[in-house]
Amino acid sequence: MSNTRQKLMTKLSFLFYAALILGGIYLVFRFALPWFAPFIFALLTARLIEPLVKFLVRKWKFKRGIASIICSLFVLAAMIAFVALLVSWAVSGLTSFARSLPDLAEQFSETVTRIEMAVYRFTIAAPVETQEWIGMIVEGANESFAEIPSQISAWLIARLANAAATFPRIIVFLITYAIGVIFISVSFTQVTGFLGKQIPPRFRERVREFRGDMASTLLKWCKAQLMLMSVTFVILTIAFLILRVPYGILFALLIALIDALPVLGTGAILIPWALVRILNGDLVMGVSLLILWGIVSVVHSFLEPRFVGDQLGLHPVATLVAMYAGFSAVGVVGMILFPVLLILLKQFHDRGHLKLWK
């Protein structure tokens, strides 16, 4: 009886610590992250480059400080180059789009005129009692179309104003982050040692075990997402090459990256793109893009539970249930969070900390 009670207390204690750690992570992300975000990201970056720093110290006999500075500057330079490449590509694309706006506006106007003429011919042929009703609908649609440019302009002005207001904070954040990466990497052992000492000794092993499980789970999830991105990229690249889309490979890479974001997906790009092409009279391209979106969505929906399940050690059905439950509970973010929590529970179960199923 005493042994059973001790096992029960051990499980309850483990559950309590796991809940405490999860609650702490939530509080950090909910409240402390806005204040300490650059330092948290700097610590994560320093942890990622730590193996490279140790390699330089061990293999090439660099001093710790010099190796840390070299690795930090290399990583920061790579990040800057990548961001500069994206910004350059975005500016080039936006510039090209801005130059084509007059032609697009003219084509859009012609399309609207053709639609109006078709509706007018239909109205004339319609019964007298429905002509007034159709006329009211057409008049409302015309007013809505007339307001589109002003609405787009107001939206763009608001976004630009917000970007201008947050730009100084972004600069301060990036500078603080860059300096933090260097300083934390130079004294990584001391920083992690200090943080580790804040955890009571009797909890450290459990926290280390939980941290290892969490890191392993997130790494496997990232691997599954990378596999999904690769499949999406291949499908989009083949389709864009067939459709002869300019810069098709670059567009495929960008859409694949957007598809990995929790809220967005391929539809955020392909659907508006298809509608614009259809309104501009290119029906074949517009319909092709819609079909492509459907194919990517079906393939993504079929492969995601399988890839995530294989990487996390879950059955595809269990992964699908967790993803749907997460979506129903907290939205798109839950589709990521619930499978991760499920694999953590599975790891606790496999190690004997919990007994949730047979």
N, C-alpha and C positions, 0 to 999 in steps of 0.2 A: 504493500500500500504506500509505504514511504517512497519507494523507488518510482512508482507511478506518479505520485504527487510531485516528486522532484523533476521528472520529465515534463510534466505539465507546466511547472513554474519556469523551466528552462525555455519552453516554447513561447510562453506568454512574455517572458523577458525579451526573447529575441524579437517577437512581434512588436513589443513596445519600442525597442531601439530602432527597428526598421521604420516604424511609423514616425519616430522622433527625427530620424535622418531625413525621411521624405518631407516631413513638415518643415525641417530646417532648410532643405533645398527650395521648397515653395516660398518660404519667407524671404530667402535670399533673392530669388528671382522676382518676387513681387515687390519688395520694399528696398532691399539693399542694392540691387543691381543698378538702378539709376545713378547711385552715388559711387559705387565701386566697380562699375562695369569695365573701365579701362584696365584696372588692376587685375580683375578676374580673368579677362581675356589675355592680359600679359602673362599671368601665371600659367594659363593653359598653353600659350605659345611657348613659354620657357620649358614647360614639361615636354612638349613635342620635340624641341630641338636638343633636349638633354642628352639623348643617345649620341647625337652627332658631336656634341661638346666633349663627352667622355671619350669618343673615338679619337678626336684630335689630341686630347690630353694623353691618352694611353699609347696611341700609335705614333704620333708625330712629336710627342713630348712638349706640346704647347703648355704654357701656363694657363691656369683655369680662367683667369680674367680675360686674357687675350683670345682664347678659344671661344669664350662666351660672346665677346664683342664681335668676332668674325662671323660666327653663326647667326647672331641676332641681326647684324647688318645685312647678311646674305638673305635671310628670310624676309626682312622688311623691304629690301630692294626688289625681291621677287614679287612681293605683294604690290608694291608701287607700280612695277612694270605691268603686272596683270591688270590692275585697275586702270592704268593709263591706256592700255590697249583697248579695254572695254569702253572707256570714255571716248577715245578717239574714234572707235567704230560707231558708237552711239551718235556722236556729233556729226560724223560723216553721213550716217543714215538719216538723221533728222534734217541736215542741210539739204540732202537730196530730196527728202520728202517735202520740205518747205518750197523748194523750187518747182515741184510738180503740183503744188496746191492749186494754182490758177487753173491748170488743165483738169485736175480732179473736180474742182468746183464747177467748171463748165460742163464736164461730163455728167456730174451729179444733177445739174440743172436740166440738162437735156433729158436725162432719165426721168426726172420728176415731171417734166412737160409731157413726155410720152405716156406716163402713167395717168396724168390728168386727162389727156385726150382719150385714152382708152376708157377711163371712168365716165367721161362726158358722153361718149358714144353709147356706153351701156345705160347711162341715165336716160338718154333720149329714147332708147328702145324699151325702157322699163315702163310699167304701168304708171299712170298719172299719180295715183295715191302714194306711190313709193318714191317719186322723183324728189319731192321736198325733203324726205328723210335722207335720201342719198346725198342730196346737195348739202345738207347740214353736216354730214360726216366728212364730205370732201372739204368743206370750208374749215372745219376743225383740224383736219389733217394739214391743210395749207398753213394755218396759223402755227401748228406745231413745227412744221418744217422751217417756217420763217424764224422761229425762236432758236433753232439749233445752233446757228453761228454765234449768237450772243451767249447762249448757255456754255458752249465750248470755250469761248473767249473768257467768260467769267471764271470757269473752272481752271483754265490755264493760269490766269492772273492770280487766283487764290493759291494754286500750287507753287507758282514762282515766288509769291510773297512768303509762303511758309518755308520754302527752301532757303530764301535769302535770310529769314529770321533765324533759322537753325544752322546756317553755314558757320558762323563763328564758334558755336558749340561743337560742331563736327571737327573743326580744325583743332580746337583745344583737346577734344577727345583723342584724336589721332596722335597729336604730339605727346600727350600723357601716356598713351598706350605704347608708343615707340620707345620712349625713355624707360617706361616700366619694364618692357621686355628685356632691355639691356641690363638694368639694375637687378632685376629678379634673377635673370640667367647667371649673372656674375656670382650672386650669393644664393644660388638655388638651394643648396644644402641647408644653409642657415634659415632661409625663409620657410622651407617645408618642415624643418626641425622645430621651429618656433610654433608653426601651426599645429604640428602633431602633439606638442606638449600641452596644448590647450584641451586635448581630449583626455579624460581620466584613464589611467593605465589599464584598468580592468575592461574598458570599452574599446581599446585600440585595436585589438585583434578582430573584434566583430566589425568595427568600422572599416578596417582594412579588407576584410572579407567581403563586406557589402560593396565597398568601393570597387574591388576587383570584379565582382559580378556585374555591377552597373557599367563599368568601362567595357567589359567584354560584350555585354548585351548591346550597348550603343555602337560599338565597333562592328558587330555583326549586322546590326540594322543598317548602318551606313554602307556596308558591303552589299547588302541586298538592294538598297536604293541605287547604288552605283551600277549594279547589274541591270536594273530597270531602266536607268538613264541610257545605258549602252544600247539596249534593245530599241528604245524610243529613237535614239540618234540614228541607228542603222535604218530603221523603217523610214524616218523622215528624209534621210539623205538619199535613199533609193527613190522615194517619191519625188523629191525636188529635182533630182537629176532627170527623171522621166518627164516631169513637167517643165523642165528647162528654166527653173527659177534662178535668177542671178544670185550669186553668193549663196547657193543652196546649202553647202556644207556648213557655212558659218551660221546661217539661219537655223539649220537643224541642231547645231550645238547649243545655240541660245535657247531654242524652244525646249530642248531636253533638260537644260538647267532649270528653266522656269517650271517644267513639269515636276521637278523634284521638290518644289516649294509646297508647304502644307496647304495653302489656300488656293494658289493658282494651279494651272495645269495647261495642257496643250490647247484646250478650248479657249483660254484667255487670249491666245494669239491667232489660232486658226479660224475661229468663228468670226471675229470682226474682220479679219483679212478676207474671208470668203464672202461676207456680206458686202464689203466694199467692192470686190471684183464683180459680184452680181449686179450691184447698182450701177457700176460703170459699163455694163453690157457684156462683160466677159463671163458668160454663163458657164462655159466649160471649166474654166479655172476655178470659179466659185464653187461649183458642185464637186469638183475634184478635191478641193480643200476640205469640204464638209465630209466627203467620203473618207478622206485621209484621217480626219479627226475621229470619225466613228471607228475606223480600224485600230488606231492607236489606243483609243479608250477601251475597246474590247480586249485587245492584247494586254494592256496594262492591268485591267480588272482581273483577267485570268491569271496572269503571271505573278502579280504582287503577293497574293496569299501564299503561292508556292515558293517564291524566292525568299520571302520573309520567314516562312515556316521552315524551310531548309536551313537557313542561316541560324535561326534562333532555336532550332531543335523542336519545333512545334509541328503538329499535323496541320496541313493546309486548312482543314475545316475549323480547327481551333483558332488559327490565325484569322480566318474570315469572320468567325464569331466575335473575336476580340476587336477587330477593326470596325465591324458594324455596331457593336455595343459602344465603342468609343465615339463613333460618329453620332450615334443617337444621344449619348450623354452630354458631350461637350463640343460636338462639331468636328471639323476636319482635324484639329489638333489631336483629338481623341483617337483617330485612326493610327497615329504614331504612338501615343502615350500608352494605350491599353495593351497592345502586343508587347511593349517593353515591360510593363508591369506584370503581364502574364508570364513572361519568361523568367522574371525575377522570382515570382511565386513558385514556378517549376523548379528553379535552382534551389530554393529553400526546401522544397518538398524532397528533391533528390538527395539533399544533404542531411535530411532527417530533422531539420528545424521545425518543419510543419508537416502535418499529415492531412492533406486536403482531399485526396482521392485515393482509390485503390488501384 
